[in-house]
Amino acid sequence: MRIESIELFHVRMPLKEPWRTAYGSDSAIETVLVRMQADGLEGWGESSPLAQPCYSPEYAGGVFAVVRDIFAPRLLGKTICSGEELQNELAIYKGNPFAKAALDTAWWDLHARSRGLPLYKALGGTNPVVRAGADFGVGDSEEQLIERVGDALSSGAPRIKLKFAPGWDLPVLRKVRSRFPEATIHIDCNSGYRLEDEGLFREIDELDLAMIEQPLRYDDIADHAALQSVLQTPICLDESINSVERTQQAIRLGACRWVNIKPGRVGGLTVALRIRALCEAAGIGCWVGGMLESALGAMHCAALATLPNFTYPADLFPTSRFYAVDLSTPEIAFSRPWEVELPEQPGVGARPDAERLKDWCVAKAVLR
C-alpha cells in the first residue's frame, strides 16, 4: 500500500472525574489520532501518552510534533506492505514508541480493511470475545473504594486492580483484602517505589496477590530482578517494557513473571506481536493494558487481547466508566458482564465522531 496522506489530531478528552495514580492526577486524557490513506482506503490509529511526561518521557504534544515533523514525512509516498516495513522505516529514530504507535496502529487498521478482515483476525486472533477486569485509582476514602470493589465483584468482575501509591498503599490494601479474602486482586504501583522499599513488598507478599505491577522505576530492569528474587508474588512489568530488547533483558534477568503490553507504550501492534511471542516462548504470561484511550484506541487493544498467551483479564472499560461521551463510535460496552465482543466488520471497528473530533481538537495537521 502506497501511503498517500496522513492526518494528525491532538485531542483533549474530558474525564468524568480525575484519574489518580502514583505519578499524579489527570482530569482529561490527551491523545493523538492518525488517519492514514492508501489505495483509496483509510485507517485510523490512536496513541495516548497523556498530557505530561509523567507515565513515560513522551507526552501528547510532543508525540503530535514528532509525528508531524519527522515520522509522517518519512512514510509519505512509500509503499508499506507490512508492519515490520513500517517499523524499519522508523528504526533510524531513537525511542518515541508512542509516536511510532500512532502510525503503526493506523497502518494495521488500513491493512485489515484492505484484506476485508476484522483487525483481530488480521493480527492472528481467533476468539472475538475478550474478558475485562475492574480497575480503581487512588480514591477519596477507603470506604468508597471497598464499596466500589464490592459492586464490581458482585457483578462478576474476574479480577480487581488497585492503584497503589505512597499514602494510599498497604493499610488500604489490607482492608480490601480482609473484606474480600477470595478475590483475585493485584496492585499497580506506577513506579512509585524503590528497591529500598523491599520490606513493604515482603509484607505485601503475605496478601496472596495475583501480581505486583511496576513497583520500581519506569526504566528499570535490574532492580526489578533483584526484588522478584526475594518475593513469591509475581512482578508484572509495564512501563519498563517499551521495546523488544527490553523484553529480552527482562526475561534474561528474571525480572518479572507477567508483562502488561500496551500497544502505545511499546511502539505499536507490530512490536506488541513480537513481545507477545517472546513472552510465550519464555513461559511469561501477558495481558493487555490501556491508557484510557477513546473507543478507537481501546478496540486496537481489544484486538491484541484475542491472541494466545493473553491469559489475564484486560484493562478494557465501558465508555461510561470514564467518559460522559466517547470521542469515537461505537462506544465501548460489555456484550456480557465483563466481556467485550469485537465486531466482524473489516478494520478496527471504531472511528472518531467528526463533530466531537472537531470540538475537542487541540491541534491538527494534514500531510500529503
C-alpha positions in Angstrom: 0.0 0.0 0.0 1.4 3.4 -1.0 0.9 6.0 1.8 -0.9 8.9 0.1 -1.8 11.1 3.1 -1.6 11.3 6.9 -3.8 13.5 9.0 -3.0 14.1 12.7 -5.2 15.2 15.5 -4.1 16.2 19.1 -7.2 15.8 21.1 -8.2 16.5 24.8 -11.0 14.2 26.1 -12.6 15.3 29.4 -12.9 12.7 32.1 -16.0 12.3 34.3 -13.7 12.5 37.4 -10.0 12.8 37.9 -7.9 9.6 37.5 -5.3 9.5 40.2 -2.2 7.3 40.4 1.3 7.3 41.9 2.5 9.7 39.2 -0.3 12.3 39.5 -3.8 13.1 38.5 -5.5 13.6 35.1 -8.8 15.5 34.6 -8.6 14.9 30.9 -6.9 12.5 28.6 -4.8 13.9 25.8 -4.3 11.6 22.9 -3.1 11.7 19.3 -5.2 10.2 16.4 -3.9 9.4 12.9 -5.9 9.0 9.7 -3.7 7.2 7.1 -4.9 6.9 3.5 -3.6 4.5 0.8 -5.1 2.8 -2.3 -8.4 4.5 -1.8 -8.8 3.2 1.8 -8.2 4.8 5.2 -7.0 3.5 8.5 -7.2 5.1 12.0 -4.8 4.8 14.8 -4.5 6.3 18.3 -1.8 6.8 20.8 -2.4 8.2 24.3 0.8 9.1 26.2 -1.1 11.6 28.4 -0.8 15.4 28.7 2.6 15.5 30.6 5.6 13.2 30.6 4.7 11.5 33.9 3.9 8.0 32.8 6.7 7.9 30.3 9.1 10.5 28.8 6.6 11.1 26.0 3.5 13.4 26.1 0.7 14.1 23.6 2.0 17.5 22.4 5.4 16.0 21.8 4.0 13.0 20.0 2.0 15.2 17.7 5.0 17.3 16.9 7.4 14.4 16.2 4.9 12.6 14.0 4.1 15.8 12.1 7.6 16.9 11.6 9.7 13.7 11.3 7.9 10.4 11.3 4.9 11.0 8.9 7.0 12.7 6.2 9.3 9.7 6.3 6.4 7.4 5.3 4.6 9.6 2.8 4.8 8.2 -0.7 6.4 4.9 0.5 4.8 1.5 -0.3 4.4 -0.2 3.1 3.4 -3.8 2.9 3.8 -5.0 6.5 4.1 -3.6 10.0 7.7 -4.7 10.0 8.4 -2.5 7.0 6.8 0.5 8.7 8.9 -0.1 11.8 12.0 -0.5 9.7 11.4 2.9 8.1 11.2 4.5 11.6 14.0 2.5 13.1 16.6 5.2 12.5 14.8 7.3 15.1 15.6 6.5 18.7 12.8 5.8 21.2 9.5 7.6 20.8 7.4 4.4 20.9 4.1 6.3 21.5 4.7 8.4 18.4 5.6 5.3 16.3 2.5 3.5 17.7 0.2 6.3 16.4 1.3 5.4 12.8 1.6 1.7 13.3 -1.9 1.2 14.6 -3.3 3.3 11.7 -1.4 1.1 9.3 -2.8 -2.1 10.8 -6.4 -0.8 10.5 -5.7 0.1 6.9 -4.1 -3.3 6.3 -7.1 -5.1 7.8 -9.6 -3.1 5.7 -7.6 -3.8 2.6 -7.9 -7.6 3.3 -11.6 -7.4 4.2 -10.8 -8.7 7.7 -11.6 -7.5 11.2 -8.4 -6.3 12.9 -8.3 -9.2 15.4 -8.2 -11.8 12.6 -5.6 -9.8 10.7 -3.4 -9.9 13.8 -3.9 -13.7 14.2 -6.6 -13.8 16.8 -9.5 -16.3 16.7 -11.9 -15.6 19.5 -13.6 -12.2 19.3 -14.6 -12.2 23.0 -12.2 -10.5 25.5 -12.5 -10.7 29.2 -12.0 -7.4 31.1 -11.2 -6.6 34.7 -12.1 -3.8 37.2 -9.6 -1.0 37.9 -9.7 1.5 40.7 -7.5 4.6 41.1 -6.4 6.4 44.2 -9.7 7.2 45.9 -11.2 9.8 48.3 -11.9 7.3 51.1 -11.3 3.6 51.9 -15.0 3.1 52.5 -15.8 4.3 49.0 -13.1 2.1 47.5 -14.4 -1.0 49.4 -18.0 -0.2 48.2 -16.9 0.1 44.6 -14.8 -3.1 44.7 -17.8 -5.0 46.2 -20.1 -3.7 43.5 -17.6 -4.9 40.8 -17.2 -8.3 42.3 -21.0 -8.7 42.8 -21.4 -8.0 39.1 -18.9 -10.8 38.2 -15.6 -8.9 37.7 -12.9 -11.6 37.3 -10.2 -9.6 38.9 -9.6 -6.3 40.7 -6.7 -3.9 40.0 -5.9 -1.3 42.7 -3.7 1.7 42.2 -1.0 1.7 44.9 0.8 4.8 45.9 2.6 6.4 48.9 -0.2 7.4 51.3 -2.6 5.0 49.6 -0.8 1.7 49.9 -0.5 -1.1 52.5 -3.2 -0.1 55.0 -5.7 0.3 52.2 -4.7 -2.9 50.6 -5.0 -4.8 53.9 -8.6 -3.6 54.3 -9.6 -4.6 50.8 -8.0 -8.0 51.2 -9.6 -8.5 54.6 -13.0 -7.6 53.2 -12.6 -9.8 50.0 -10.3 -12.7 51.0 -11.1 -14.8 48.0 -11.0 -12.2 45.2 -8.3 -12.1 42.5 -6.5 -8.8 43.3 -3.3 -7.1 42.0 -1.8 -3.7 42.6 -0.3 -1.2 40.2 2.5 0.9 41.7 3.2 3.0 38.6 6.9 3.2 39.5 6.1 4.8 42.9 8.7 2.9 45.0 12.4 1.9 45.1 14.4 -1.2 45.9 14.9 0.2 49.4 11.1 -0.5 50.0 11.7 -4.2 49.9 10.3 -4.6 53.4 7.0 -3.2 52.3 6.8 -5.7 49.4 7.7 -8.5 51.8 4.6 -7.6 53.8 2.5 -7.4 50.6 3.8 -10.9 49.8 1.6 -12.2 52.6 -1.6 -11.0 51.0 -1.9 -13.5 48.1 -2.0 -11.1 45.2 -2.1 -12.1 41.6 0.9 -9.8 40.9 2.6 -6.5 41.8 2.6 -4.3 38.7 5.6 -2.0 38.0 6.7 -1.4 41.6 10.1 0.3 40.8 11.4 2.9 38.3 9.8 3.3 34.9 13.1 2.5 33.1 14.4 -0.3 35.4 15.0 -4.0 34.8 17.8 -4.9 37.2 16.2 -3.8 40.5 13.0 -5.5 39.5 15.0 -8.7 39.0 16.5 -8.3 42.5 13.1 -7.7 44.0 11.5 -10.6 42.2 14.2 -12.9 43.5 13.0 -12.3 47.1 9.3 -12.3 46.5 6.8 -15.2 46.0 4.3 -12.8 44.4 4.9 -12.3 40.7 6.1 -9.0 39.4 4.5 -7.6 36.3 6.4 -5.1 34.2 4.6 -2.3 32.5 6.5 1.0 32.0 9.8 -0.8 31.8 8.8 -2.8 28.7 8.9 -0.4 25.8 10.8 -2.5 23.2 11.6 -6.0 22.1 15.1 -5.5 23.5 13.9 -4.5 27.0 11.7 -7.6 27.0 14.6 -9.8 26.2 16.6 -8.2 29.0 13.8 -8.7 31.5 13.4 -12.4 30.5 17.2 -13.0 30.7 17.4 -11.4 34.2 14.3 -12.9 35.6 12.8 -9.5 36.3 9.1 -10.5 36.0 6.6 -13.3 35.6 4.0 -11.2 33.8 4.1 -8.5 31.2 1.5 -5.8 30.6 1.5 -5.0 26.9 0.1 -1.6 25.8 0.4 -1.0 22.0 1.2 2.7 22.6 4.0 2.1 25.1 5.8 -0.5 23.0 5.6 1.3 19.7 2.5 -0.2 18.1 0.8 -3.5 17.3 3.8 -4.8 15.3 6.1 -4.6 18.3 3.4 -5.9 20.6 3.1 -9.1 18.5 6.9 -9.7 18.8 6.8 -9.1 22.6 3.9 -11.5 23.0 5.8 -14.2 21.1 8.9 -13.7 23.2 6.9 -14.0 26.5 5.0 -17.0 25.4 8.3 -18.8 24.5 9.7 -17.9 27.9 6.6 -19.0 29.8 5.7 -15.5 30.9 2.1 -14.6 30.9 0.7 -11.4 29.1 -2.2 -9.2 29.4 -3.3 -6.1 27.6 -3.3 -2.7 29.3 -4.7 0.6 28.3 -4.1 4.4 28.5 -7.8 5.5 28.8 -7.9 5.8 25.0 -11.1 6.6 23.1 -13.1 3.6 21.8 -10.8 3.7 18.7 -7.7 3.0 20.7 -9.5 0.6 23.1 -10.5 -1.5 20.1 -6.9 -1.8 19.0 -6.1 -3.0 22.5 -9.0 -5.5 22.4 -7.9 -6.9 19.1 -4.5 -7.6 20.5 -6.0 -9.3 23.5 -7.6 -12.0 21.3 -4.2 -13.6 20.7 -2.7 -16.6 22.6 -0.9 -16.1 25.9 -3.1 -13.1 26.9 -4.5 -15.0 29.8 -5.2 -12.3 32.4 -8.3 -10.1 32.0 -7.5 -6.9 30.1 -7.8 -3.2 31.0 -10.9 -2.6 28.9 -13.7 -0.4 30.2 -17.2 0.7 29.0 -17.1 4.3 27.9 -19.4 5.2 30.8 -16.7 4.2 33.3 -14.6 7.3 32.5 -16.3 9.4 29.9 -19.7 11.1 29.7 -19.4 10.6 25.9 -16.8 8.9 23.8 -14.7 10.7 21.2 -15.1 7.6 19.0 -18.1 5.4 17.9 -19.4 2.9 18.6 -18.8 3.4 22.3 -17.3 0.5 24.3 -19.9 -1.6 26.1 -19.9 -5.0 27.6 -21.7 -7.6 25.5 -22.0 -9.8 28.6 -20.8 -8.9 32.1 -17.1 -8.1 31.9 -16.7 -9.1 28.3 -16.1 -7.1 25.1 -17.1 -8.7 21.8 -15.2 -7.4 18.8 -17.0 -6.6 15.6 -16.7 -8.7 12.4 -16.5 -5.8 10.0 -13.2 -5.0 8.3 -10.7 -3.0 10.3 -10.6 -2.0 13.9 -14.3 -1.4 14.1 -14.4 2.2 15.5 -14.0 5.7 14.1 -13.9 9.2 15.8 -17.1 11.1 15.7 -16.5 14.1 13.3 -18.2 16.7 15.4 -16.5 15.6 18.7 -13.2 15.4 16.9 -13.6 19.0 15.8 -14.7 20.3 19.2 -12.0 18.5 21.3 -9.1 19.0 18.8 -6.2 21.0 20.2 -4.1 20.8 17.0 -4.4 19.4 13.5 -2.0 18.7 10.7 -2.5 17.3 7.2 0.4 15.9 5.2 0.1 14.7 1.6 
